[in-house]
Amino acid sequence: MKVIFSRKGFDTKYGGGCSPILPDGKLLSIPIPSISIENGIAYSDIISPYGNYNDLMLLLNIKIPENRLAHLDPDIVKSVYKRKKNWRGIFGQSGAASSHLHNCNVENGDIFLFFGSFRKTTFDSQNRICFSESSIRHIIFGYMIVDFIYNIGHSDISIFKANNPHLNWAFYHPHLINEKYGNTNSIYIAKTDFNGLPGYGTFYYNDCLLLTSPNKTKSIWKLPAFFHYDYGTNISRHGNLTRYTKHNRFIELSTVSIGQEFVVSGNPKVYAWALNIIKSSQKYF
């Protein structure tokens, strides 16, 4: 079984800036702008604890794209948007990232750990939410355990929808409304339950979700020792062994800046580690 670190949300490359750790600890990933100027979900239609996402972004001085449309993906929080019956967590991918997941044989039961760039927030003197620190860190904000994978690319989206009416609850999703994703377009559907665990969710912050090594740039991660290749662990896109620094009980990994997905395989301890994070972390839906 595999664990996939999947980079999502606003950062310096996509959208500019970062996402907030809300004052109550919720990790709220700001979705990147829609690739289409016409098709997407308005930031003003996505609900946050501080008005809609458009309102929250204004309060945090996060640049709102000109078309004001979001690429709501991964979509793993039921409460942020209007839902149809049978909705569950969903994630889409295309292009080189989709091909990478396919080539790494991502399948039923594998775990996506979604991470992004985050900063803490607080309230200013007028009780408005604002960023409270300059340090930006990579943090795991949510997860999804794979149930079904649909490769859409061999047909256009209208044909896919006609052949899969049981997925009508998902027809709003960006990877099911934009033909621009081409022949690598795929969607991943979350399990509703996995051995008593919810199949998807978003976290409140705790230290076990922090990837960035203390006092280092955000791309240098601190991970348990068994992530080292000496333990048989393989991390895709990280074949350069100089990226790994061994310490007594952990390693530091200098992660690559390219690629959205890092697939980890070859060591069952990594999968157990991911499950333990999901079990032990407070979640919201």
C-alpha positions in Angstrom: 0.0 0.0 0.0 1.2 3.5 -0.9 1.0 7.0 0.6 0.9 10.0 -1.7 2.0 13.4 -0.5 -0.1 15.7 -2.7 0.8 19.5 -2.9 -2.4 21.6 -3.0 -3.7 25.1 -2.4 -2.2 28.6 -2.7 1.5 29.0 -2.7 4.1 31.2 -4.4 3.7 29.4 -7.7 -0.1 28.8 -7.7 -2.2 31.8 -6.7 0.5 33.5 -4.7 0.7 33.5 -1.0 -0.4 30.8 1.3 -3.3 29.3 3.3 -4.3 30.1 6.9 -4.2 28.1 10.1 -7.4 29.6 11.6 -7.3 30.8 15.2 -9.2 27.7 16.3 -6.6 25.5 14.7 -8.5 24.6 11.5 -6.3 24.1 8.5 -8.1 25.9 5.7 -6.6 25.3 2.3 -7.4 28.1 -0.2 -8.1 26.5 -3.5 -6.1 27.7 -6.5 -7.8 29.7 -9.2 -9.8 27.9 -11.9 -7.9 27.2 -15.1 -11.0 28.3 -17.0 -12.3 31.9 -17.2 -15.8 30.5 -17.3 -16.1 27.2 -15.5 -15.4 26.9 -11.8 -17.0 27.6 -8.4 -17.1 31.2 -7.2 -15.0 31.8 -4.1 -18.0 33.7 -2.8 -20.0 30.4 -3.0 -17.6 28.5 -0.8 -18.4 28.8 2.9 -15.8 29.6 5.6 -16.1 30.3 9.3 -15.5 34.0 8.4 -18.1 34.5 5.7 -17.3 33.0 2.3 -13.9 32.3 0.9 -13.9 35.6 -1.0 -14.5 37.5 2.3 -11.8 35.5 4.1 -9.3 36.2 1.3 -10.0 39.9 1.4 -9.5 39.9 5.2 -6.1 38.1 4.8 -5.0 40.2 1.8 -4.9 37.1 -0.4 -5.1 38.1 -4.1 -8.5 37.1 -5.6 -8.2 36.0 -9.3 -9.9 38.3 -11.8 -12.6 35.7 -12.7 -13.2 35.0 -9.0 -13.5 31.3 -9.7 -11.9 28.6 -7.7 -10.5 25.1 -8.6 -12.1 23.4 -5.6 -9.9 20.3 -5.6 -9.4 18.3 -3.5 -12.9 18.7 -2.3 -12.9 16.9 1.1 -15.0 19.2 3.4 -18.8 18.6 3.0 -19.8 21.8 4.9 -18.1 24.3 2.5 -20.5 23.9 -0.5 -23.9 22.8 -1.5 -24.1 19.0 -1.9 -26.2 16.4 -3.7 -27.2 13.1 -2.1 -24.4 10.5 -2.0 -21.6 13.2 -2.0 -18.2 12.1 -0.8 -14.6 13.3 -1.0 -13.3 13.7 -4.5 -10.0 14.7 -6.1 -9.0 15.2 -9.7 -5.7 15.2 -11.5 -4.4 15.6 -15.1 -1.3 16.1 -17.2 2.1 15.0 -15.9 0.8 14.7 -12.3 -1.9 12.3 -13.4 0.5 10.2 -15.5 2.9 10.1 -12.5 0.1 8.7 -10.3 -0.8 6.1 -13.0 2.8 5.1 -13.5 3.2 4.6 -9.7 0.2 2.3 -9.7 -1.9 4.3 -7.2 -4.9 2.1 -6.4 -7.8 1.3 -4.0 -6.7 1.7 -0.4 -3.8 4.1 -1.0 -3.8 7.2 1.1 -3.5 10.8 -0.2 -2.0 13.2 2.4 -2.7 16.7 1.1 -0.2 19.3 2.1 0.3 23.0 1.4 1.9 26.2 2.5 0.4 27.6 5.7 0.8 30.5 8.2 -0.8 31.1 11.6 -3.6 33.6 12.0 -5.0 35.7 14.9 -7.3 38.6 15.5 -6.2 42.2 15.2 -7.3 45.1 17.5 -10.6 45.4 15.6 -11.3 41.7 16.0 -10.5 41.0 12.3 -8.7 37.8 11.3 -5.1 38.4 10.1 -1.9 36.5 9.6 0.2 36.6 12.8 3.6 35.3 11.5 5.8 35.6 8.5 7.0 32.0 8.6 5.5 29.7 5.9 5.6 26.0 6.5 4.5 22.8 4.7 1.7 21.2 6.7 -0.6 18.2 6.0 -4.1 19.6 6.0 -6.2 16.7 4.9 -6.4 13.2 3.6 -8.3 10.9 1.3 -8.3 7.0 1.2 -8.9 5.9 -2.4 -12.0 3.8 -3.2 -12.5 4.3 -7.0 -10.4 5.7 -9.8 -12.0 6.9 -13.1 -9.8 7.6 -16.1 -11.9 10.1 -18.1 -9.4 11.0 -20.8 -10.3 8.3 -23.3 -13.7 10.0 -23.9 -15.1 13.5 -23.6 -16.7 14.5 -20.3 -20.3 14.5 -21.7 -19.8 10.8 -22.7 -18.3 10.0 -19.3 -21.3 11.6 -17.5 -23.8 9.8 -19.7 -22.1 6.4 -18.9 -21.8 7.1 -15.2 -25.1 8.6 -14.0 -24.4 7.2 -10.5 -21.8 10.0 -10.2 -24.2 12.8 -10.8 -23.4 14.1 -7.3 -19.9 14.9 -8.6 -20.7 16.6 -11.9 -19.9 20.1 -10.4 -16.3 19.1 -9.9 -13.7 21.0 -12.0 -12.4 17.8 -13.6 -15.9 17.0 -14.7 -16.7 20.4 -16.2 -13.5 21.4 -18.1 -12.6 19.6 -21.3 -9.1 21.3 -21.2 -7.7 18.6 -18.9 -7.3 16.3 -22.0 -6.6 12.6 -22.3 -4.9 12.2 -18.9 -7.9 13.6 -16.9 -8.8 11.3 -13.9 -10.8 11.5 -10.7 -10.3 9.7 -7.4 -13.3 8.9 -5.2 -12.8 8.6 -1.4 -13.9 5.7 0.7 -16.8 6.6 3.0 -15.3 4.4 5.7 -12.0 2.5 6.2 -11.8 0.2 9.2 -13.8 2.5 11.2 -12.1 5.7 10.0 -13.8 8.3 7.8 -12.4 7.9 4.3 -11.6 11.6 4.0 -11.4 14.8 6.1 -9.5 17.9 7.0 -7.5 18.5 10.1 -7.1 20.8 13.0 -3.4 21.7 13.4 -1.2 19.5 15.6 2.6 19.1 15.5 2.5 15.7 13.8 1.0 17.3 10.7 4.0 19.6 10.4 6.4 18.6 7.5 8.8 21.5 7.5 11.9 20.9 9.7 12.3 23.5 12.6 14.1 26.6 11.5 14.5 25.4 7.9 12.9 26.6 4.7 9.5 25.0 4.1 10.8 22.5 1.5 13.1 20.8 3.9 11.0 18.2 5.7 11.6 16.3 9.0 10.3 12.7 8.7 10.6 9.5 10.8 13.8 7.6 10.2 12.0 4.8 8.3 11.5 7.2 5.4 15.1 6.8 4.6 16.0 4.6 1.6 18.0 2.3 3.8 14.7 1.0 5.1 13.5 0.1 1.6 11.4 3.2 1.3 11.0 4.8 -2.1 9.8 8.3 -2.5 9.1 9.2 -6.2 10.9 12.2 -7.6 13.5 11.8 -4.9 16.0 9.4 -6.3 18.9 11.8 -5.7 20.3 10.3 -2.5 22.0 13.6 -1.5 18.5 14.9 -0.7 18.4 12.7 2.5 20.2 13.6 5.7 20.2 11.0 8.5 19.9 11.9 12.1 19.5 9.5 15.1 15.7 9.2 15.1 14.6 11.1 12.0 15.7 12.2 8.6 15.6 15.5 6.8 14.5 15.4 3.2 15.2 18.3 0.8 12.0 18.0 -1.3 11.9 18.8 -5.0 10.1 22.0 -6.1 8.6 20.3 -9.2 5.7 17.9 -9.2 2.5 17.9 -7.2 2.6 14.2 -6.1 5.3 12.3 -4.2 4.4 8.6 -4.0 5.9 6.7 -1.1 6.1 2.9 -1.4 8.2 -0.1 -0.3 7.8 0.2 3.5 4.6 -0.7 5.3 5.7 1.4 8.3 5.0 4.5 6.2 1.4 3.4 5.6 0.9 2.7 9.3 2.4 6.1 10.1 -0.2 7.8 7.8 -3.1 5.8 9.3 -1.9 6.8 12.8 -1.9 10.5 11.8 -5.5 10.2 10.6 -6.6 8.3 13.7 -4.9 10.6 16.2 -5.7 14.0 14.6 -8.8 16.0 15.2 -10.8 16.4 12.0 -13.6 18.5 10.6 -16.0 17.8 7.8 
